[in-house]
């Protein structure tokens, strides 16, 4: 799959989240948000978070692979802009899941 993984970094605190684009052919309009040990995809909520033997969803694996291979696109923002961006992307993820 040709996913795009974007690494979003807060300049001062160095906090990070990743945006993983949806698969081609997906009806999803917005990227998934991945934080350490969390993803906004339904699979994470239903199959990973509820099972102690599951380590990550496919988006979390994409992040790990992209980071290991140096294939992430990176963007840095001030901590305030980073937090606003994270909040914005989390809200879009909730809309994609039908939660308003």
C-alpha positions as MATLAB code, in Angstrom:
seq = 'XXXXXXXXXXXXXXXXXXXXXXXXXXXXXXXXXXXXXXXXXXXXXXXXXXXXXXXXXXXXXXXXXXXXXXXXXXXXXXXXXXXXXXXXXXXXXXXXXXXX';
ca = [
       0.000    0.000    0.000;
       1.278    3.506   -0.788;
       0.382    5.318    2.388;
       1.855    8.654    3.277;
       3.091    9.048    6.837;
       3.575   12.593    8.087;
       5.457   13.219   11.336;
       4.228   16.352   13.131;
       6.630   17.672   15.785;
       6.184   20.361   18.444;
       9.287   22.572   18.319;
       9.716   23.294   22.011;
       8.490   20.099   23.719;
       9.438   17.733   20.828;
       6.072   15.952   21.175;
       5.099   13.972   18.088;
       2.006   12.659   16.383;
       1.716   11.071   12.968;
      -0.869   11.399   10.222;
      -1.327    8.273    8.102;
      -3.242    8.744    4.867;
      -6.118    6.424    4.103;
      -5.699    3.606    1.606;
      -6.458    4.387   -2.006;
     -10.048    3.371   -2.610;
     -10.988    4.174    0.993;
     -14.079    6.312    1.598;
     -12.257    7.997    4.480;
     -11.721   11.698    3.819;
      -9.076   12.425    6.471;
      -5.857   10.773    7.648;
      -5.677    8.632   10.762;
      -3.989   10.210   13.781;
      -1.374    8.025   15.456;
       0.095    8.799   18.857;
       2.353    6.410   20.768;
       0.124    3.407   21.577;
      -2.999    4.958   20.001;
      -4.656    5.347   16.590;
      -7.977    6.868   15.595;
      -8.930    3.921   13.349;
     -11.831    1.635   14.207;
      -9.516   -1.375   14.116;
      -7.426    0.065   16.935;
     -10.514    0.644   19.067;
     -12.070   -2.767   18.406;
      -9.094   -5.078   17.913;
      -5.997   -3.555   19.506;
      -7.152   -1.669   22.606;
      -9.309   -4.573   23.721;
      -6.687   -7.320   23.311;
      -3.523   -7.483   25.424;
      -1.748   -9.555   22.743;
      -2.350   -6.989   19.955;
       0.434   -4.425   19.724;
      -0.637   -2.067   16.936;
      -3.050   -1.531   14.074;
      -1.830   -1.317   10.476;
      -1.492    2.465   10.759;
       0.716    2.135   13.837;
       2.806   -0.427   11.958;
       3.045    1.973    8.998;
       4.387    4.646   11.359;
       6.972    2.269   12.842;
       8.112    1.138    9.400;
       8.213    4.642    7.922;
      10.247    5.915   10.881;
      12.657    2.957   10.697;
      13.129    3.430    6.941;
      13.350    7.229    7.096;
      10.252    7.568    4.912;
       8.208   10.052    6.930;
       7.403   13.552    5.754;
       8.120   15.902    8.634;
       6.570   19.174    9.761;
       7.477   21.240   12.828;
       5.152   23.690   14.547;
       5.218   25.770   17.693;
       3.767   23.864   20.634;
       0.543   25.905   20.446;
       0.152   25.283   16.703;
       1.007   21.585   17.231;
      -1.709   21.234   19.886;
      -4.213   23.043   17.637;
      -3.302   20.769   14.725;
      -3.670   17.639   16.857;
      -7.054   18.837   18.126;
      -8.195   19.636   14.574;
      -7.164   16.222   13.224;
      -8.767   14.393   16.163;
     -12.024   16.259   15.516;
     -11.887   15.276   11.832;
     -11.317   11.655   12.852;
     -14.429   11.774   15.039;
     -16.445   13.151   12.108;
     -15.165   10.320    9.883;
     -16.372    7.838   12.521;
     -19.797    9.475   12.652;
     -19.407   11.050   16.103;
     -20.451   14.691   16.029;
];
